[in-house]
């Protein structure tokens, strides 16, 4: 298919979000919103860097039945 996979280490940003969640306060440690914001900001920068016109996340891959 010619699709290139780009991996980035966001560990530092995720640890900071766990320690000081900007949007994730609430019941339990549900940092989905904070983590998604971090990932999409990084992805937006990478898209500009490589000239990508769309992003595939795979967010629900294998989680829902597909006909």
Secondary structure, DSSP 8 states (H G I E B T S, - for coil): ----------HHHHHHHHHS-SS--SSSS--HHHHHHHHHHHHHHHHHHHT-S-----TTTTTS---
